[in-house]
Amino acid sequence: MLRRNTAAKEQWAGLHQALDRWLDERQDLLVRYCKIAGLPPYQQNSEQLPAAAEIREFCEILIDYASAGHFELYDHILEEASAHNQSTLSFANQVYPLIADTTEIALSFHDSYAEVLDTDELPSFITDISALGEALQNRLELEDKLIALLAAHEVLGAPQ
């Protein structure tokens, strides 16, 4: 996931200011995800859960990222696509509900863990973080396809 985001940042850097900020936020989210999931290079004892504060901070970043996508970037992309190219708009309208499905998984994770105070009582954390990881991976693929299509059609326009 981290490599995918690094490649996306390299490919689309400077295309649009909001996109640059959003890709930076995505990088922060993915680094934090790897930390709390115990993925390389942040491996931890498989029976040891991350600190409650780390989980809460991750949940904040997760919600900020999902919100920025939905309420800032996606709306802008759909608006630009509808003004420029109907096939691009059609594709965006197909992808958007799939991205929304991943948002539901993120919101569910947030609702379950955003206020966690003690990691001793998290029996489904490993299962939930794994499901979230799969949803994030799907989301990255969908977002990258949408951005690539829009960039190819120059729908995002010049940097602002």
C-alpha positions as CSV (number, residue, x, y, z in Angstrom):
1,M,0.0,0.0,0.0
2,L,2.8,2.4,0.8
3,R,4.6,1.7,-2.5
4,R,1.3,2.3,-4.3
5,N,0.9,5.7,-2.7
6,T,4.5,6.7,-3.3
7,A,4.1,5.8,-7.0
8,A,0.8,7.8,-7.1
9,K,2.5,10.8,-5.5
10,E,5.4,10.6,-8.0
11,Q,3.0,10.3,-11.0
12,W,0.5,13.0,-10.1
13,A,2.5,15.5,-8.1
14,G,1.7,19.0,-9.1
15,L,-1.4,18.1,-11.1
16,H,-3.7,19.8,-8.6
17,Q,-3.0,21.3,-5.2
18,A,-5.9,19.6,-3.5
19,L,-4.8,16.2,-4.9
20,D,-1.2,16.8,-3.6
21,R,-2.5,17.5,-0.1
22,W,-4.8,14.5,-0.2
23,L,-2.0,12.2,-1.4
24,D,0.1,13.4,1.6
25,E,-2.8,12.6,3.9
26,R,-3.1,9.2,2.3
27,Q,0.6,8.6,3.0
28,D,0.2,9.6,6.6
29,L,-2.8,7.3,6.9
30,L,-1.0,4.3,5.4
31,V,2.1,4.8,7.6
32,R,-0.1,4.8,10.7
33,Y,-2.1,1.8,9.4
34,C,1.1,-0.2,9.0
35,K,2.2,0.8,12.6
36,I,-1.0,-0.2,14.3
37,A,-1.4,-3.4,12.1
38,G,2.2,-4.3,12.9
39,L,3.2,-4.5,9.3
40,P,6.8,-4.1,8.0
41,P,8.8,-2.1,8.9
42,Y,6.7,-1.7,12.1
43,Q,6.4,-5.4,13.1
44,Q,5.6,-6.0,16.7
45,N,4.9,-9.1,18.8
46,S,1.9,-10.7,17.2
47,E,0.1,-10.9,20.5
48,Q,0.8,-7.3,21.4
49,L,-1.8,-4.7,20.3
50,P,-0.8,-1.1,19.7
51,A,-1.3,1.5,22.4
52,A,-4.8,2.9,22.7
53,A,-3.6,6.4,21.9
54,E,-2.1,5.2,18.6
55,I,-5.4,3.6,17.7
56,R,-7.3,6.8,18.5
57,E,-4.9,8.9,16.5
58,F,-5.2,6.5,13.6
59,C,-9.0,6.8,13.8
60,E,-8.8,10.6,13.5
61,I,-6.6,10.4,10.5
62,L,-8.8,7.7,8.9
63,I,-11.9,9.9,9.2
64,D,-10.1,13.0,8.0
65,Y,-8.8,11.1,5.0
66,A,-12.2,9.6,4.1
67,S,-13.9,13.0,4.6
68,A,-11.4,14.8,2.4
69,G,-11.9,12.3,-0.3
70,H,-15.7,12.5,-0.2
71,F,-16.3,16.1,0.5
72,E,-13.4,17.8,-1.2
73,L,-11.7,15.7,-3.9
74,Y,-14.4,13.4,-5.2
75,D,-17.0,16.2,-5.5
76,H,-14.5,18.4,-7.4
77,I,-13.6,15.5,-9.7
78,L,-17.2,14.7,-10.4
79,E,-18.0,18.3,-11.1
80,E,-15.0,18.7,-13.4
81,A,-15.8,15.4,-15.2
82,S,-19.4,16.4,-15.8
83,A,-18.3,19.6,-17.4
84,H,-15.7,18.0,-19.7
85,N,-16.4,14.4,-20.7
86,Q,-19.4,12.1,-20.4
87,S,-17.5,8.9,-20.5
88,T,-15.2,10.1,-17.7
89,L,-18.3,11.1,-15.7
90,S,-19.8,7.7,-16.3
91,F,-16.7,5.9,-15.1
92,A,-16.5,8.2,-12.1
93,N,-20.1,7.4,-11.3
94,Q,-19.4,3.7,-11.4
95,V,-16.3,3.9,-9.2
96,Y,-17.8,6.3,-6.6
97,P,-20.2,3.8,-5.1
98,L,-17.4,1.2,-4.8
99,I,-15.3,3.8,-2.9
100,A,-18.3,4.6,-0.7
101,D,-18.4,0.9,0.3
102,T,-14.8,1.2,1.6
103,T,-15.8,4.3,3.4
104,E,-18.5,2.3,5.3
105,I,-15.8,-0.1,6.5
106,A,-13.6,2.8,7.6
107,L,-16.5,4.4,9.5
108,S,-17.4,1.1,11.2
109,F,-13.7,0.7,12.3
110,H,-13.7,4.3,13.5
111,D,-17.0,3.8,15.5
112,S,-15.6,0.7,17.1
113,Y,-12.1,2.1,18.1
114,A,-12.1,5.9,18.1
115,E,-12.6,6.1,21.8
116,V,-10.7,3.0,23.0
117,L,-9.0,3.6,26.3
118,D,-7.7,0.1,27.0
119,T,-6.3,-2.4,24.5
120,D,-6.8,-5.4,26.9
121,E,-10.5,-5.7,25.8
122,L,-10.2,-5.7,22.0
123,P,-11.0,-9.3,21.0
124,S,-11.8,-8.5,17.3
125,F,-9.1,-5.9,16.7
126,I,-6.9,-8.2,14.5
127,T,-9.9,-9.2,12.4
128,D,-11.1,-5.6,12.1
129,I,-7.7,-4.1,11.2
130,S,-7.3,-6.8,8.6
131,A,-10.7,-6.1,7.0
132,L,-9.9,-2.4,7.1
133,G,-6.6,-3.1,5.3
134,E,-8.4,-5.0,2.6
135,A,-10.8,-2.1,2.2
136,L,-8.0,0.5,2.1
137,Q,-6.2,-1.6,-0.6
138,N,-9.4,-1.7,-2.7
139,R,-9.9,2.0,-2.2
140,L,-6.4,2.9,-3.3
141,E,-6.8,0.9,-6.5
142,L,-10.2,2.6,-7.2
143,E,-8.9,6.1,-6.4
144,D,-5.8,5.6,-8.5
145,K,-7.9,4.4,-11.5
146,L,-10.2,7.4,-11.2
147,I,-7.3,9.9,-10.9
148,A,-5.4,8.3,-13.8
149,L,-8.5,8.5,-16.0
150,L,-9.2,12.1,-15.1
151,A,-5.5,13.1,-15.5
152,A,-5.4,11.4,-18.9
153,H,-8.4,13.5,-20.0
154,E,-7.0,16.6,-18.3
155,V,-10.1,16.9,-16.2
156,L,-8.2,18.0,-13.1
157,G,-6.8,21.0,-14.8
158,A,-3.7,22.9,-13.9
159,P,-2.3,23.2,-10.4
160,Q,-4.2,25.7,-8.3
